[in-house]
Amino acid sequence: MTASPAAPGRLPGVALALVIATLATAFSALVGRVVFGMAHSPVGPVLLALLCGLAIGQSDTLRRYTSTGAEFASSVLLRLGIVLVGLKLSFASSAEIALRALPLVAVCFVVACGTALLLARLAGMRREFALLMAIGTSVCGCTAIVAVSPLLRARSEETGYALACVVLVGMTGMLVYPWLAFSAFGSDFVAAGLLLGTTIHDTSQVVGAGLVYEQAFGNSGALAAATVTKLLRNLTLVLLLPALALWSRREAVGGATPRFAAIPPFIVWFMGMVLLRNLGDWAVTVGVLPPRTWLHVGQWAALSSEFALTIGMAGVGLGICFRRLPQLGWRPFGVAVGAALAMFATSWSVLHSTVR
């Protein structure tokens, strides 16, 4: 039996992402301590790893050897980091954030979908492609696009366009929105997290933005608020998938209820980590678990999560080629940008009206 080339093919890309993440972490700490004299560097390792990956990833020769490993880092390792973020969330704080986020998520969902569908119609795009762009923008980025594209009978090139647009717009938001959130809400990390969680597309991008915010401004809590808010958006797939299956009436579906396996497994693992965190808190409260032991577990999880996320973001950067962007065309990208701006303006306005 011939060995599969996939596994050894991952090694160069994962190793390069690991090196980038290690150097980014060290350089971020050095800049924070030496240049700014701060415990939390305003130039976080996640941001540095992403930018470094983007710069290195423009080499066609290098990408040929690292693409498989970079994809592994930007998916599996990144989601591992997201799962470990669950150990930072308690039910009490998560429930409070969720209650505050739910109406905002609903409003942003309606605005983003409506804007995307309107712009797509004006641009003369296919209805199925328009729905794909609308759902990718308003729900959960790449996961939603991959999950609903078979139900919408989207063409392969349309799915690829939608994925690329969501990644590009969401990546821009990940780099820019943390600074806008801080300028708008200052030390109100919950409001900042709500803004990030409702306006950035993919879960990994939301987590990256929350981590950039915390690392830049030394304000713990924005990542948790952004993650909880984003998970509310992700869970709309539970209702959306059956509704789209009924709407499309595809023979392949045959009227059966779609499998909920389309919901990303890492979300289930994430919720498991949240449950474990709260069981640990309860065990400490009743005296079953030593507080020091549980504190060390939390510190290990936080460090591991941040480093896994940094490796994943290096992989994301390595996988993007700027020269391929003109192939996307202006119409899908214009729809994605328009819907994203409408969603950001809505979230910003609602939060401002409630915070001040």
N, C-alpha and C positions, 0 to 999 in steps of 0.2 A: 504494500500500500504506500502510495506516495504521500509524503508529509505536506500538509497545507502550507503555502507560502505566506499566509496571512499573519500568523503569529510572529515569525521572525521579522516580517516586514514592519511590524509596529515599533520595533526596538529603536531605530534611529530617531523617529519622530518623538517618541515618548522621552528618550534620553535628552534630545534637544530641548523639549518643553521643560523637563526637569532642571536642566542647566540654566535656562532662562529664568525660571521661577526662583531658583536658589540665588542667582546673581541679583535679580530684582528685589528679593527680600533683603539681602545684605545691603544693597545700594540704598534702598529706601530707609533702612535703619540708620545708615551712615549719614545720609542727607538730613534726616530729622534731627539727629544728635549733634552733628558738627555745624551744619549750615543754619538750621532754625532753632536749635537748642530745645527741641520738643520731644516728648515721649512718643507722640503720634505724628509721624511724618506727614506733611501735606501732600507729598508725592508717594502714594501708596504702592505696594508691590504689585497689586492686581493691575493697576493702570500701567505701570512700567512694563510688566510682562506682556500685556496686550500690545503696547506700542512697539516693543522690541520684536515680538512675533510678527507684527505687521511689516516691519522693516525687513526682517530676514526672509519672510515669506514671499517677497517679490522675486526671488531668484528661482527661475524655472528648474535649474539643475538641482538645487537643494530641495525644492518641493517634490521632485520626482522620488527622492529617497525618504522623505519625511511625511508625505501626505497621509499614509495609513496610520502612522503613530500619532500624528497631529489630530486626526479625526477621532482616534481613541481617547486622547487626552481631553479633547473638547466635548466629548459626550460622556464616557464612562467616568473618568476622573472628576470632571466638573460636577456631574450629578452626585458622585460620592461626597463631594464637598457640600453640596446642597442638602443632602440627607443628614450630614452631621450638624448642620445649622439647627436642625430640629431639637438637638439637645440644649439649645439656648432658650427655648420657648416654654413658658409655663402656661397652663390652661387659663389662669386668671388674666394674665396680660394678653394672651392670644384672643380670648373671648372679648375683652374690652376693645381691642383693635378691630376685630372682625365686625362687631356691632357698629363701630364708627365707619368702617370701610364699605360695608354692604351697600348702602344707598348710593355711595359715590361710584362704586363699581358698576352698579346698574345703570346709572346715568351715563357714564363714560362708554359703556357697551352700546347703548342706543345711539349716542352721538357718533361714535366711531363707525358703526355699521351703516348708519344712515348717510354719513358723509362719503364713505367709500363707495357705496352703491350709487349715489348720485353722481359722483365724479366719474365713476367707471361708465355709467350710462352716457354721460356727456362726451366721454372719450371714445364711445363706440365699441367698448369691450364686450365680450360674451358675458351673459348673465352668470354662468357658472364660474367664470374667471373672476368676475366682480365679487361674487359671494366668497370665493376663496381668499381674495385680498381682504375683504371685510372681516372675515372670521379670524384670519391670521393676525390682523391688527388689533382686534378688540378682545380676543380670548387669550391665547397663549402662544402666539408666534409660530415657530416651526412645528411644534407638537400638534397644534390645531390644524395646520395646513396638511401635514402628513396624514392625520386622522380622517379629515373630511374629504380629501381630494378624490378617493374612490367613490364616495357617495355622490359627489357632484359631477362625476364623469369628466374630471379635469384632464386636459391633455398633459403629456409629460413635460412639454416645454412651458406650459402655464404653471405647473407645479414648481418647476425650477425657477421661473421668474419670480413667483410669489415668495418662495423661500429666500432668494437672494435679496429681494426688496425688503422683506421683514428683517433679515439679518443686518443689512446696511443701515436702515432707519433706526432699528433698535440699538445697534452699536453706537450710532451717533448720540442717541439719547443717553446711553450708558456713560459716555464721555462728558456730555454737556449738562445733563439734568441735575446731577448732584450739586453742582455749583449754583445753578438757578434755584434749587430747593433751599440751599442754605441762605442765599440772598433774600429769599421770600419769607422764610419761616425761622431763620436763625437757630436758636437752641431748641425749638419745638421739634424734636426728632421724630415724633409720631406723625405730625403733619408732613414732614419731609419724606418719611417712609411711605405714607399714603400717596403722595405725589409720584414717587418713583414706582410704586407698585401698580398704579393705575395707568401709567402713561408709557412705560417701556414694554416691549413686546414679549420677548422670550424670557422664561424663568431664569436661565443662566445670566442673561443681561440684567435683570432686576437685581439678582443677588450680587452681581458684580458692581452695579451702581450703588447698592446699599453699603457694600464693603468699601468702595471708594469714598463714599460720604463719611463713614466712620473713621477710616484711616486719615482722611484729610482734615477732619474737624474734631477728632477725638470725642465723638458723641455716640456712645453705645446705645443701641435701641433702634436706630433707623433701619438697620438690616432686618431686624425681627419684624418691624412694622411693614416694611416693603414686602417681605417674604409672605407673611400672612395675607396681605392684600392680594398679592399675585396668585396665591393658592385659591382664593375665592374665585378669581377669574378662570383659573384652570378647571375648577370643578364644574363650571357651566357646561363643559363637554358632556357631563352625565346627562343633561337634558338635551343638549344640542344634537348629539349623534342620533338618538332615536328619531328626533323631529326631522332631521335631514334625510334619514332613511325613508321615512314615510313620504316626505315631499318628493324625493327623487323617483320612487316606485321602480327601482331597478329590478330587472329579472334576476340578476345575480344575487341580490339580497333576498328575493322571494318572499317579501313581507315579514321576514323574521326580524326580531329585535337585534340590533347590532351588538356585538360583544363589547363589554366595557373594558376589555383588555387594551382598547385604544387609549384609555387613561394611562399616562406614563407610570410604570411600576415604581419609579423613584419617588413619586408623590406618596404612594402607599408606605414606602420605607420612611419617608420624611415624617409622616404622621405617626409611624411606629416609634421614631426617635422622640417625638414630642411626648408620646405616652410614656416612654421610658424615663424621660426627664421628670415628668410629674410623679411617676411611681417612686423615683429616687428621692424627690423632695418629700414625699409622704413618708418614705422609710426613714429619712433623717428626722422628721418631725416626731415620729413615734419611737425613735431610739433604736431602730433595727439596724440602721446603717450609720457608721461613724461620719460626722460632718466633714472631717478632713479628707477622708477617702473620696467622698462624693465631690468635694471641691476639686480634687486632683483630676477626677474623671472629666469634670466640666472644662477644666483648663486644657487637658489633653485634647478633648473634642474641639475646642475653639481653635487651638493651634493647628490641628490636623485639617480641620475644615478650611481654614484660611489658606493653608499651603496647597491643598488639593484644588481649591478654587483658582489659586494663582497659576498652578500648572495647567489647569483647564483653559484659562484665559490666554496663556501663551500658545496653546494648541489652536484656539480660535483665531488668533492673529496669524499663525503660520498657515492657516487654511484659506486666507483671503487673498485673491489676486486682483489688483486694481485694474489691470489691463483688460479683464473680462467684463468690466462694468458697462462699456458702451453697447454690448450685445443685448442688454436687458431692454433697451428701448425706453422712450420717455413716458409712455402712457401708464404702465404698471407702477413705475417709480413715482410718477406724479400723483397717482391715486394713493399710494402708500404714504407719501409725505403729507398730502392734504388731510388724510384721515388721522395721521399721528398728530399733526398740529391742532386739529379740532379737538382731539381727545385731551391733549395737554392743556389747551385753553380752557376747556370745560373743568378739568380737575383743578387747575390753578384757581379759577374763579370761584368754584364751590368751596374749596378749602379756605380761601381768603374771606369769604362771606361768613364762614362758621368759626374761624380762628379769631378774627378781629371784629 
